[in-house]
């Protein structure tokens, strides 16, 4: 698999060399599929691996499960910064590739790697020295959870450095039209992670039984391998997108400013969303153990529908960026509508399944009748939000590809803080709608968000944004 990763070439007909040359509806649909399916497969594999990981750790008991999750939320917030860098790199590289300014794309790729490495070290290294404090701050009181949670974080944080340092590389490859290479690498990383978990958690093949610590070591080692492969790819001149070592050693003010200008709204969007979801989760958690368990499981089940939407959003980001770079805004608009049609079809179909067979999805995770009952109600409610969600995902992707990350930030911030949180409190506590009310507000959130985004997209102002 590693050799296949490193053999991805610019001249490969499935990797875009310059502007996107898709004139017919059939060709455009084919191009969207080519970009979207690897991202979808990557997300699906990641979800399956997460389920397997949870099951493996779950066999160690509730203390182990709590230890692996208690301190991760603050780290997820920090990851938002690097997700923003990846989004910005994707958009800028796509624009330069579309304009056939390949050398500028290579400079952006190198600068993205440099700034990602610097920020990851600055943000995560200090956290190594306060791992125990993070676990206690997040509410751990059991001595076992504190002990093993601290050990887990101490191993996971280096892995986060490896992962976040290379998010910009993934963005660069996608911006160049290569979504397969990140998928291949992610497949290998997940295989190593699962195998490492089996060996180190349970003490197989002559290794000691390390439990929670083994799970963390396996994750960090797999992420190290992934980072090494991604770096090898972008220093291979035959790759879809490559860079030069000189571009990674010195800060270039012009290109750093371009990255920061697009990255900080995208990063802030992720952080604002994560913080709002923390408060939203707390509102639901106060309803009791059974409703909260149902909420958590229903959210996991619902995430299955996100994968096609986010895959088509990634395709929209790349195609819009490349089309605008080629000075063909009409093609950018057509590409977005093609992504929308496909995304609405797939997520709308998931909505039908959620409404018709909610118990099936809930039983994947639990056999508790009360939890299934609450969770089934949640899935039936959120089924009506699937099409607005699909539109919001894909239009957001298109706007990001155009460099309009601020509109996505504003729409998300107002929707989650002023619509979801306010209505959740009113519906749950003031109007006494309880669990049903907590999930009903999601529909209002997404309807508001999609209205804002569609109005911006239809205005056409995004076509004139300079990067």
Secondary structure in CASP SS format (residue, H / E / C, confidence):
PFRMAT SS
TARGET T0000
AUTHOR 0000-0000-0000
METHOD secondary structure of the structure
MODEL  1
X C 1.00
X H 1.00
X H 1.00
X H 1.00
X H 1.00
X H 1.00
X C 1.00
X C 1.00
X C 1.00
X C 1.00
X C 1.00
X C 1.00
X C 1.00
X C 1.00
X C 1.00
X C 1.00
X C 1.00
X C 1.00
X C 1.00
X C 1.00
X C 1.00
X C 1.00
X C 1.00
X C 1.00
X H 1.00
X H 1.00
X H 1.00
X H 1.00
X H 1.00
X H 1.00
X H 1.00
X H 1.00
X H 1.00
X H 1.00
X H 1.00
X H 1.00
X H 1.00
X H 1.00
X H 1.00
X H 1.00
X H 1.00
X H 1.00
X H 1.00
X H 1.00
X H 1.00
X H 1.00
X H 1.00
X H 1.00
X H 1.00
X H 1.00
X H 1.00
X H 1.00
X H 1.00
X H 1.00
X H 1.00
X H 1.00
X H 1.00
X H 1.00
X C 1.00
X C 1.00
X C 1.00
X H 1.00
X H 1.00
X H 1.00
X H 1.00
X H 1.00
X H 1.00
X H 1.00
X H 1.00
X C 1.00
X C 1.00
X H 1.00
X H 1.00
X H 1.00
X H 1.00
X H 1.00
X H 1.00
X H 1.00
X H 1.00
X H 1.00
X H 1.00
X H 1.00
X H 1.00
X H 1.00
X H 1.00
X H 1.00
X H 1.00
X H 1.00
X H 1.00
X H 1.00
X H 1.00
X H 1.00
X H 1.00
X H 1.00
X H 1.00
X H 1.00
X H 1.00
X H 1.00
X C 1.00
X C 1.00
X C 1.00
X H 1.00
X H 1.00
X H 1.00
X H 1.00
X H 1.00
X H 1.00
X H 1.00
X H 1.00
X H 1.00
X H 1.00
X H 1.00
X H 1.00
X H 1.00
X H 1.00
X H 1.00
X H 1.00
X H 1.00
X H 1.00
X H 1.00
X H 1.00
X H 1.00
X H 1.00
X H 1.00
X H 1.00
X H 1.00
X H 1.00
X H 1.00
X H 1.00
X H 1.00
X H 1.00
X H 1.00
X H 1.00
X H 1.00
X H 1.00
X H 1.00
X H 1.00
X C 1.00
X C 1.00
X C 1.00
X C 1.00
X C 1.00
X H 1.00
X H 1.00
X H 1.00
X H 1.00
X H 1.00
X H 1.00
X H 1.00
X H 1.00
X H 1.00
X H 1.00
X H 1.00
X H 1.00
X H 1.00
X H 1.00
X H 1.00
X H 1.00
X H 1.00
X H 1.00
X H 1.00
X H 1.00
X H 1.00
X H 1.00
X H 1.00
X C 1.00
X H 1.00
X H 1.00
X H 1.00
X H 1.00
X H 1.00
X H 1.00
X H 1.00
X H 1.00
X H 1.00
X C 1.00
X C 1.00
X C 1.00
X C 1.00
X H 1.00
X H 1.00
X H 1.00
X H 1.00
X H 1.00
X H 1.00
X H 1.00
X H 1.00
X H 1.00
X H 1.00
X H 1.00
X H 1.00
X H 1.00
X H 1.00
X H 1.00
X H 1.00
X H 1.00
X H 1.00
X H 1.00
X H 1.00
X H 1.00
X H 1.00
X H 1.00
X C 1.00
X C 1.00
X C 1.00
X C 1.00
X C 1.00
X C 1.00
X C 1.00
X C 1.00
X C 1.00
X H 1.00
X H 1.00
X H 1.00
X H 1.00
X H 1.00
X H 1.00
X H 1.00
X H 1.00
X H 1.00
X H 1.00
X H 1.00
X H 1.00
X H 1.00
X H 1.00
X H 1.00
X H 1.00
X H 1.00
X H 1.00
X H 1.00
X H 1.00
X H 1.00
X H 1.00
X H 1.00
X C 1.00
X C 1.00
X C 1.00
X C 1.00
X C 1.00
X C 1.00
X C 1.00
X C 1.00
X C 1.00
X C 1.00
X H 1.00
X H 1.00
X H 1.00
X H 1.00
X C 1.00
X C 1.00
X C 1.00
X C 1.00
X H 1.00
X H 1.00
X H 1.00
X H 1.00
X H 1.00
X H 1.00
X H 1.00
X H 1.00
X H 1.00
X H 1.00
X H 1.00
X H 1.00
X H 1.00
X H 1.00
X H 1.00
X H 1.00
X H 1.00
X H 1.00
X H 1.00
X H 1.00
X H 1.00
X H 1.00
X H 1.00
X H 1.00
X H 1.00
X H 1.00
X H 1.00
X H 1.00
X H 1.00
X H 1.00
X H 1.00
X H 1.00
X H 1.00
X C 1.00
X C 1.00
X C 1.00
X H 1.00
X H 1.00
X H 1.00
X H 1.00
X H 1.00
X H 1.00
X H 1.00
X H 1.00
X H 1.00
X H 1.00
X H 1.00
X H 1.00
X H 1.00
X H 1.00
X H 1.00
X H 1.00
X H 1.00
X H 1.00
X H 1.00
X H 1.00
X H 1.00
X H 1.00
X H 1.00
X H 1.00
X H 1.00
X H 1.00
X H 1.00
X H 1.00
X H 1.00
X H 1.00
X H 1.00
X H 1.00
X H 1.00
X H 1.00
X H 1.00
X H 1.00
X H 1.00
X C 1.00
X C 1.00
X C 1.00
X H 1.00
X H 1.00
X H 1.00
X H 1.00
X H 1.00
X H 1.00
X H 1.00
X H 1.00
X H 1.00
X H 1.00
X H 1.00
X H 1.00
X H 1.00
X H 1.00
X H 1.00
X H 1.00
X H 1.00
X H 1.00
X H 1.00
X H 1.00
X H 1.00
X H 1.00
X H 1.00
X H 1.00
X H 1.00
X H 1.00
X H 1.00
X H 1.00
X C 1.00
X H 1.00
X H 1.00
X H 1.00
X H 1.00
X H 1.00
X H 1.00
X C 1.00
X C 1.00
X C 1.00
X C 1.00
X C 1.00
X H 1.00
X H 1.00
X H 1.00
X H 1.00
X H 1.00
X H 1.00
X H 1.00
X H 1.00
X H 1.00
X H 1.00
X H 1.00
X H 1.00
X H 1.00
X H 1.00
X H 1.00
X H 1.00
X H 1.00
X H 1.00
X H 1.00
X H 1.00
X H 1.00
X H 1.00
X H 1.00
X H 1.00
X H 1.00
X H 1.00
X H 1.00
X H 1.00
X H 1.00
X H 1.00
X H 1.00
X H 1.00
X H 1.00
X C 1.00
X C 1.00
X C 1.00
X H 1.00
X H 1.00
X H 1.00
X H 1.00
X H 1.00
X H 1.00
X H 1.00
X H 1.00
X H 1.00
X H 1.00
X H 1.00
X H 1.00
X H 1.00
X H 1.00
X H 1.00
X H 1.00
X H 1.00
X H 1.00
X H 1.00
X H 1.00
X H 1.00
X H 1.00
X H 1.00
X H 1.00
X H 1.00
X H 1.00
X C 1.00
X C 1.00
X C 1.00
X H 1.00
X H 1.00
X H 1.00
X H 1.00
X H 1.00
X H 1.00
X H 1.00
X H 1.00
X H 1.00
X H 1.00
X H 1.00
X H 1.00
X H 1.00
X H 1.00
X H 1.00
X H 1.00
X H 1.00
X H 1.00
X H 1.00
X H 1.00
X H 1.00
X H 1.00
X H 1.00
X H 1.00
X H 1.00
X H 1.00
X C 1.00
X H 1.00
X H 1.00
X H 1.00
X H 1.00
X C 1.00
X C 1.00
X C 1.00
END
